[in-house]
């Protein structure tokens, strides 16, 4: 949901792809894979032209990995999380979006001290753990291997920088730097697929102003 805010990773990709293709954002704040699996057919249906879909990203796990005892509403057991990801991949394949066009994204790491402050401010205890989030990230990577999709292991990549807190705005959600990091990592996977796309309609200087129909129809 936040990917199209100012400096968001979705907005960054959309800017790179102006007049080449549309970046469609269907992020839903707070949702987990249990809910996403149910609504996916409403977001991408059989009537959606699979031929014109270049890539689909699936980015879940931060909410699924919430601790069951402290956040039962968002928590999804690890095995169900993996099964839900597989179910979403199978659904996309059923509407002719092949696995080579699907990119799974693991949850980012959790900076526990910063997120604990956010929880305490709301009268709650720390309701997530980075090690637990890491288990969900590993499950996401394994699903990608099993299903033949690409995967962006954000949890591991961000922690290559020992102080990964700058990638997060509050310990959980991506900061401007985190959004830029995700956009760059995604672009490295998408560039081959997308760089060859032609521009939609000619540059204005190339339009024949005496006979625009010849250039535009």
N, C-alpha and C positions, 0 to 999 in steps of 0.2 A: 504493500500500500504506500510505503514511504519512498519507493524507488523513483517516483516522478516528482518528488519535491525538489527544490532548488539544490543543485549539485548531486542529485540522486543518481544511482547507477543506471536506472532505466532511462532517465532523461539524457544521460551522457550517450547511451547507445543510440537513442532516437536522434540526437544531434549529429552523430557520425553518419547516420543513414538517411538524412534528409534527401528527399526526392529519389531514394532508391527503394525503400520499403518502410512500412509502418511498424513501429514497435508497440504492441498491444499489451497494456499492463492490466493484470487481473490479480494483483496482490490484495490480500485481505488480512488486516491487522488482527493478531491474536489467534488466527485459525491454525488448526493442526491437520494432519493427513486424514484423520477420521472424517472430518467435515469436508475437506477438499475433495476427497474421493467421491463424495455424494454430489457435489455441485459441478464437478469437472464436465459432465455432459452438457450442462447448461452454458458453460463458458466456451467449449469447443465442441461443436456438433457435427454430425455427418454432412450437414449442408455447408459447413465451412470448407472452402476449397483447399484440400490438402496439397494440391499441386503448387499453390502459391505460398504455402507455409515453409519458410526456410529453416526455422529452428523453434523449439519450445524449451523453455527452462522450467524445472520443477525445484523449488527452493523451500524446503520444510525441515523442521527438526528442532528449532529453538523452543517452540511451544510444546511439541510432543515430549521433549526431554525434561520438562518441568517435573519436579519431584512429586510423586503421587500423593504423599501424605499432606503436603503443604499446598499443592495446586492441582486437585483432582479434576477440575473442569477442563484444563488444557492437556494434562498428561495423557499420553498414549503409550502402552507397553512397547518395549523395544521390538519384539517379534511382530506385533501388529503394525508398527511403524514401517518395518521393512515390507511386510505384506501389502500395506496400503500403497507404498511407492510402486511395487510391482503391478498392482491393480491399475494404477494410473497409467503406467507405461503400456500395459495390455489394452487399456481403453484407447489410448492414442493410436496404437497400431491398428485397432479395429476400425478407426476412421481414416486409415491410410496415411498416418504420420509415422514413418518408419523410424526404427531405433537410432539410425545414424543422424537423425535430426533432433534427438532428444538429449538435453544436457541436464543432469542432476547437479544440484549445488548443495553441499553439506551446510549445516548451521555453522556460523562463525564461532570462535571460542568465546567463553564467558569470562569476563573480568569480575571475579566474585566480590571484591571489596566495594567496587563502584555500584554493582547491582544491589548489594546488600543495603547500601544507603538509600536507594530508591525504594526498596521493600520496606525498610524501617520507617521511612517517611509516610508510608501508607498504613502503618500499623501492622505490617506483615513480617514474617521471618524470611531469611534468604531461601527462595523457593526453587533455585536451580544450582547445579554444580558443574564446573567445567569438565571434570572427569566424566560425569554422566553424559554431558553433551557430546564429548568425544566418542563415547560408545555408539551414539546415534550417528555421528559422522562416519564412523567405521562401517556401520550397517548400510549407510547410504552408498558408500564406495563399493561395498560388496554387491549390493543390488545392481549397480551399474555394470559390474563385471559379469554378473549372472545374466543380465538382460541385454548386454551388448551396447549400452548407451555410453556416451561420454560423461565424465564427472569432473566437477571442480571442487576439490577438497579444501574448502575455505578454512576449516578448522585447523588443518595442518599447515597450510601455507602462511596463514597469518601469524602462527606461533614460531615460524622460523625467525621472525623478529622477536627477540626475547621480551621486550616490552611492547606487547600488542595492544595496550590500552588505548593508544592513539587512534586505533581503527574503530573504536566504539565510543558512542556519545554518552552512554550511561551504564556501560558494562555489558549491555545486551544488544542494543540497536546500533547500526552502523553510523559512524561519524562521516563527515565530508571526506576525510582521508580513507576511511573504510569503503565508502561508496566508490571512490576513485580506484582503489585497489581492485575491487570486484569488477568494475567496468573494464579495467585493463586486462584482467585475467580472462574475462569472458570474451573480450575482443580478440585476444590471441587465438581463441578457439573458433571464433566466428569469421575471422577475416578471410580465410580461404573460401568459405561458403558465400560471403557477401561482397567481397571486393570486385568480383567479376560482374555483379549486377549492373545493368545499364541504368543511366539516369532516366527518371520518368519525365518525358517531354524535354525538348531542347533548351539550352541556355538562351536567355532572352536575346542576346546579340546574334544568335544563329537563326532566329525566326525571320522569315522573309516578310518584312512589314508591308510590302506591296501586295503580297498574296499569302496571308497567314494560314489560310486553309492548307496550302501546300506543305507547310511545316508542322501543322498541329493536328490535322485529321488523318 
